[in-house]
């Protein structure tokens, strides 16, 4: 009997240096960020954050290489690789973690074989002002 699977999207999405995006991003393919994203990022593929890349929000992905900065939680189903120039200000949840000397992170780290793919919360700085009162 044939196995039914979701078609893979091999597209590589790019947010270039000097580009600022406000809002949530969802994708089934890989994504590279060299600009700024103020919002949550959710993809079934790999996330690469270049040295000039910045995410202010939650990240949910299958694999990730971080050279830039994340201000928020990162949830990786497989391998999270923190490069020398990376800075993470938030909690890390990953099945496997590779950290190069010089990488920095402030927060809690949870490594388990069961990494959930929960819905992200509101992005940093995007809370509804009416709810804050």
C-alpha positions in Angstrom: 0.0 0.0 0.0 1.3 3.4 -0.9 2.4 5.7 1.9 0.7 9.1 1.9 3.0 11.9 2.8 3.0 15.7 2.6 4.8 16.9 -0.5 8.1 18.4 0.4 8.7 22.0 -0.5 12.4 22.4 -1.3 12.1 26.2 -1.7 14.6 28.3 0.2 13.1 31.5 1.5 15.4 34.5 2.1 15.0 37.6 4.2 18.0 39.7 3.2 20.1 42.1 5.2 18.4 45.5 5.5 14.9 43.9 5.4 12.6 44.3 8.4 9.5 42.2 8.7 6.8 42.6 11.4 4.4 39.7 11.7 4.4 35.9 11.9 6.0 33.8 9.2 5.0 30.2 8.3 6.6 28.0 5.7 7.1 24.4 4.8 10.5 25.0 3.2 13.9 26.2 4.5 14.4 29.8 5.4 17.5 32.0 5.8 17.3 35.3 7.7 19.9 38.0 7.3 17.5 40.8 8.1 15.1 41.4 11.1 11.9 39.5 11.9 9.7 40.8 14.7 7.3 38.0 15.0 7.1 34.2 15.3 8.7 31.9 12.7 7.3 28.4 12.1 8.6 26.0 9.4 8.9 22.3 8.8 12.3 22.9 7.3 15.6 24.4 8.4 16.2 27.9 9.7 19.5 29.6 9.1 20.1 32.9 10.9 23.1 34.8 9.4 25.4 37.0 11.3 23.3 40.1 10.6 20.0 38.2 11.3 17.7 39.0 14.2 14.5 37.4 15.3 12.4 38.9 18.1 9.8 36.2 18.7 9.6 32.4 18.9 11.1 30.0 16.4 9.8 26.5 15.7 11.6 24.4 13.1 13.1 21.0 12.3 16.8 22.1 12.2 18.6 25.4 12.8 22.0 27.0 12.3 22.3 30.3 14.3 25.0 32.9 13.6 22.9 35.9 14.5 20.6 36.8 17.4 17.3 35.4 18.7 15.3 37.3 21.4 12.7 34.6 22.3 12.3 30.9 22.6 13.6 28.5 20.0 12.1 25.0 19.6 14.0 22.6 17.3 12.8 19.1 16.5 16.3 17.8 15.6 19.6 19.7 15.6 20.3 23.2 16.8 23.7 24.5 16.0 24.9 27.6 17.7 27.9 29.2 15.9 30.6 31.4 17.4 28.7 34.7 16.7 25.3 33.5 17.9 23.3 35.1 20.8 20.2 33.5 22.2 18.2 35.5 24.8 15.5 32.9 25.6 14.8 29.3 26.3 16.1 26.5 24.1 14.3 23.3 23.4 16.0 20.8 21.0 16.6 17.1 20.6 20.3 17.7 19.8 22.5 20.8 20.5 25.9 21.8 19.1 27.6 24.9 20.6 30.8 26.4 19.2 33.1 28.3 21.6 32.0 31.9 21.8 28.3 31.3 21.3 26.2 32.9 24.0 22.8 32.1 25.4 20.8 33.2 28.4 17.8 31.1 29.4 16.9 27.5 30.1 17.9 24.6 27.8 15.7 21.5 27.5 17.0 18.5 25.5 14.8 15.5 25.0 13.8 13.1 22.3 10.2 14.5 22.5 10.4 18.1 21.3 6.9 19.4 20.7 5.9 21.6 17.8 3.5 23.8 19.9 1.9 27.0 18.5 4.1 30.0 19.3 2.8 32.7 21.6 2.7 36.4 20.8 5.9 37.8 19.4 8.0 40.0 21.7 6.7 43.5 21.6 3.5 42.6 19.8 1.2 42.0 22.8 -2.3 43.5 22.6 -2.2 46.7 24.6 -5.8 46.2 25.7 -4.8 42.9 27.4 -2.0 44.6 29.4 -4.4 46.9 31.3 
